[in-house]
Amino acid sequence: MMKIKNILYTLFVVACFANSCGKEERLMYKDNDPRIYFPKNIVTNGIGSIDSVNLSFALDPEEVQTDTISLAFRIMGAAKAYDRPIKLELTEASTAKMGYHFIAKDLYMPANAYDVEVPIIIFRRHGLKDSVLRAELRIAESEHFKPGYDEPNTSSRLNRLSYNFTITDMLTKPAIWDARWASLFGAYSNTKLVYLTQWTGYRNWNTAVNFPQDRNLLIQQARLGLYEYEQANGPLIDENDNRVILP
């Protein structure tokens, strides 16, 4: 009886192992079918993962003519002993031009690597003072990679195959304002952003400040700035005729 139980148990373990291996094989891509995707986008913004950014030169001095964002890529499959170019394309909805309004430097997966961060150089071109240009980047199939995978119909998740950004020389609401800045400084307005920049000296509002002591310093500088302004001039009124207040 004991031998029969042992045999049945062994068969059960083997069946489970085989089933597990089958599932594992379905989840893995074959080595001759490598794929690439965005594991997370705009990795330098300090807030984790987002798939878009609104970039404005409006708060920068005239001598600042470029800005840089970073895109992270990850492959599915084996690394190779040589560099492999990554192919990106613009959708028809894009108004920014690759090679003129922005360029992607070092757009390749390095040898023996599974991840890479690629710098995207943004140029401050004429015409941006009265317009907002949009770039919708999409991972395209190439001789080295097929597009990886997406997470459709899930509003809380990122698009793993596309990345969007806007370029302007006008004041625009930073893409991360509601996620990171609203809790510190309240509702957004162009006027508030200009004065926050003046009071704190902070300019890169598309990048969050992570350390509590740095955030506290920004809050203190902003509150002191608003207090001194109101003492000298009365309430600060924004472009929507609302009083600028801080939480």
Residue pairs with C-beta under 8 A, 6 or more apart in sequence:
29 35
29 76
29 77
30 77
31 77
31 78
33 77
33 146
34 75
34 76
34 77
34 78
34 144
34 145
34 146
35 75
35 76
35 77
35 145
35 146
35 147
35 148
35 149
36 73
36 74
36 75
36 76
36 86
36 109
36 139
36 145
36 146
36 147
36 148
37 73
37 74
37 76
37 139
37 147
37 148
37 149
37 150
37 160
37 161
38 51
38 71
38 72
38 73
38 74
38 139
38 158
38 159
38 160
38 161
38 162
38 163
39 72
39 73
39 74
39 115
39 160
40 48
40 49
40 72
40 158
41 49
41 50
41 51
41 52
41 71
41 72
41 158
41 163
42 50
42 51
42 52
42 53
42 69
42 70
42 71
42 163
42 165
43 70
43 71
43 72
43 117
44 69
44 70
44 207
45 53
45 176
45 206
45 207
45 208
46 207
46 208
46 209
46 210
47 176
47 179
47 180
47 208
49 158
50 158
50 175
50 176
50 179
51 158
51 159
51 162
51 163
51 164
52 163
52 164
52 165
52 166
52 175
53 69
53 165
53 166
53 175
53 176
53 206
54 165
54 166
54 168
54 172
54 173
54 174
54 175
54 206
55 67
55 69
55 122
55 165
55 166
55 167
55 168
55 206
56 167
56 168
56 169
56 170
56 171
56 172
57 64
57 67
57 124
57 128
57 168
57 169
58 168
58 169
58 170
58 171
58 172
59 171
59 193
59 194
59 197
59 203
59 205
60 67
60 124
60 203
64 124
65 123
65 124
66 121
66 122
66 123
66 124
67 121
67 122
67 124
68 119
68 120
68 121
68 122
69 119
69 120
69 122
69 165
70 117
70 118
70 119
70 120
71 104
71 117
71 118
71 120
71 137
71 163
72 115
72 116
72 117
72 118
73 86
73 109
73 115
73 116
73 117
73 118
74 114
74 115
74 148
75 109
75 114
75 115
75 145
75 148
76 148
76 149
79 111
79 112
79 113
79 114
80 111
80 112
81 111
81 112
82 111
83 108
83 109
83 110
83 111
84 108
84 109
84 144
84 145
85 107
85 108
85 142
85 144
86 107
86 108
86 109
86 118
86 139
86 142
86 144
86 145
87 139
87 140
87 141
87 142
87 145
88 98
88 104
88 107
88 137
88 138
88 139
88 140
89 137
89 138
89 140
90 96
90 97
90 98
90 135
90 136
90 137
90 138
91 136
91 138
91 162
93 134
93 136
94 134
94 135
94 136
95 133
95 134
95 135
96 102
96 133
96 134
96 135
96 167
98 104
98 135
100 123
100 125
101 122
101 123
101 125
101 133
101 135
101 167
102 120
102 121
102 122
102 123
102 135
102 167
103 120
103 121
103 123
104 118
104 119
104 120
104 121
105 118
105 119
105 120
105 121
106 118
106 119
107 118
108 116
109 116
109 144
109 145
110 116
120 165
122 165
122 167
124 169
128 167
128 168
128 169
128 170
129 169
129 170
130 170
131 168
131 170
132 166
132 167
132 168
132 170
132 172
133 166
133 167
133 168
134 164
134 165
134 166
135 164
135 165
135 166
135 167
136 162
136 163
136 164
137 162
137 163
137 164
137 165
138 161
138 162
139 145
139 147
139 148
139 161
139 162
140 147
141 147
147 161
148 160
148 161
149 160
149 161
150 159
150 160
150 161
151 157
151 158
151 159
151 160
166 172
171 190
171 193
171 194
173 188
173 193
174 181
174 193
174 205
174 206
175 206
176 205
176 206
176 207
176 208
177 188
177 205
178 188
179 208
180 208
181 188
181 205
181 208
182 188
183 247
184 215
184 218
184 219
184 247
185 192
185 196
185 219
185 222
185 246
185 247
186 192
186 245
186 246
186 247
189 238
189 239
189 240
189 242
189 244
190 238
190 239
191 236
191 237
191 238
191 239
191 244
192 238
192 244
193 205
195 225
195 226
195 229
195 236
195 244
196 202
196 222
196 225
197 203
197 205
198 225
199 221
199 222
199 224
199 225
199 226
200 218
200 221
200 222
200 225
201 221
202 209
202 218
209 215
209 218
219 246
222 246
223 246
226 236
226 244
226 245
226 246
229 236
230 236
235 243
235 244
236 243
236 244
237 243
237 244
238 244
